[in-house]
Amino acid sequence: MSDTKRMADEANRMGQQAQERMQSVFEAASRSFTEANKRFQTLAAEMMEYSKGAFDDAIRTWEQLIGVRSFEQAIQIPSDYAKRVYEHHMAEMKKLGEMTVGMVRDASQPAEDASRKFR
C-alpha cells in the first residue's frame, strides 16, 4: 500500500509541476503578445505620420509646379522633390527597421525569461 501512496504522491507532484510550468508559459506568451501589440500600434502610428508628411510634401511640390515661371524651375522642382523623397524614405525605412528589431527583442524577452526557469 505504501508503494501505491508513494506513486500517487509522485504523480500528484508531477502534475502540479506541469501545471505550474504551463501557467508560466501562458503568462509569458500573454506578456509577449501584449508587448508585440503595443509595438505594432507604435509602428502603425509612425507609418501614418510618415504617410501624412509624404502626402503634404507632394501637395506642396504640386503647388510649386503650378506656379512655375521658367523651364529651369520646371526641371529643378521635381528634381529636388525626388531627392527629398528618397532621403526621407531611406531614413524612415531605417527607423522602421530599428523599431521592428526592438519589437521582436522586447516581445521575445518574456518567453526567453520563462524558458530559463526550466533549464
C-alpha positions in Angstrom: 0.0 0.0 0.0 2.9 2.4 0.7 4.1 2.0 -2.9 0.6 3.0 -4.2 0.6 6.0 -1.9 4.1 7.0 -2.9 3.3 6.6 -6.6 0.1 8.7 -6.2 2.1 11.4 -4.4 4.7 11.4 -7.1 2.0 11.6 -9.8 0.4 14.5 -7.9 3.7 16.3 -7.6 4.5 15.9 -11.3 1.0 17.1 -12.2 1.4 20.2 -10.1 4.9 20.9 -11.6 3.4 20.5 -15.1 0.6 22.9 -14.2 3.0 25.5 -12.8 5.1 25.3 -15.9 2.1 25.6 -18.3 0.8 28.6 -16.3 4.3 30.2 -16.5 4.4 29.6 -20.3 0.9 31.0 -20.8 1.8 34.1 -18.8 5.0 34.6 -20.8 3.1 34.2 -24.1 0.5 36.7 -22.9 3.2 39.3 -22.0 4.8 38.7 -25.3 1.6 39.2 -27.3 0.8 42.3 -25.2 4.3 43.8 -25.9 4.1 42.9 -29.6 0.6 44.6 -29.9 1.9 47.8 -28.3 4.8 47.9 -30.7 2.6 47.2 -33.7 0.5 50.1 -32.7 3.6 52.3 -32.4 4.8 51.1 -35.9 1.4 51.9 -37.4 1.4 55.4 -35.9 4.9 56.0 -37.2 3.9 54.9 -40.7 0.8 57.1 -40.6 2.9 60.1 -39.7 5.3 59.3 -42.5 2.5 59.0 -44.9 0.9 62.3 -43.9 4.3 64.0 -44.3 4.9 62.5 -47.7 1.4 63.5 -48.9 1.9 67.0 -47.6 5.2 67.3 -49.3 3.7 66.0 -52.6 1.0 68.7 -52.4 3.5 71.4 -51.7 5.5 70.3 -54.7 2.5 70.4 -57.0 1.6 73.8 -55.7 5.2 74.9 -56.6 4.9 73.3 -60.1 1.6 75.2 -60.8 3.4 78.5 -60.2 6.4 77.7 -62.4 7.7 80.7 -64.4 10.7 79.1 -66.2 11.9 75.9 -67.7 14.7 75.7 -65.2 12.2 75.8 -62.3 10.1 73.2 -64.0 13.1 70.9 -64.0 14.5 71.8 -60.6 11.3 71.4 -58.5 10.7 67.7 -59.4 14.4 67.0 -59.1 14.5 68.5 -55.6 11.3 66.6 -54.7 12.8 63.3 -55.9 15.9 63.8 -53.8 13.8 64.7 -50.7 11.5 61.8 -51.1 14.5 59.4 -51.5 16.2 60.7 -48.4 13.1 60.7 -46.3 12.1 57.3 -47.4 15.5 55.8 -46.6 15.6 57.4 -43.2 12.1 56.2 -42.5 13.0 52.6 -43.6 16.0 52.7 -41.2 13.8 53.9 -38.4 11.1 51.3 -39.0 13.7 48.6 -39.2 15.1 49.6 -35.8 11.6 49.7 -34.4 10.9 46.2 -35.7 14.1 44.8 -34.3 13.2 46.4 -30.9 9.7 45.0 -31.1 10.9 41.4 -31.7 13.6 41.7 -29.0 11.1 43.1 -26.4 8.3 40.7 -27.3 10.5 37.6 -27.1 12.0 38.6 -23.7 9.2 37.1 -21.6 9.4 33.8 -23.4 13.2 33.7 -23.0 12.9 34.5 -19.3 10.3 31.7 -18.9 12.5 29.2 -20.7 15.4 30.0 -18.4 13.4 28.9 -15.4 13.0 25.4 -16.8 16.6 24.7 -17.9 
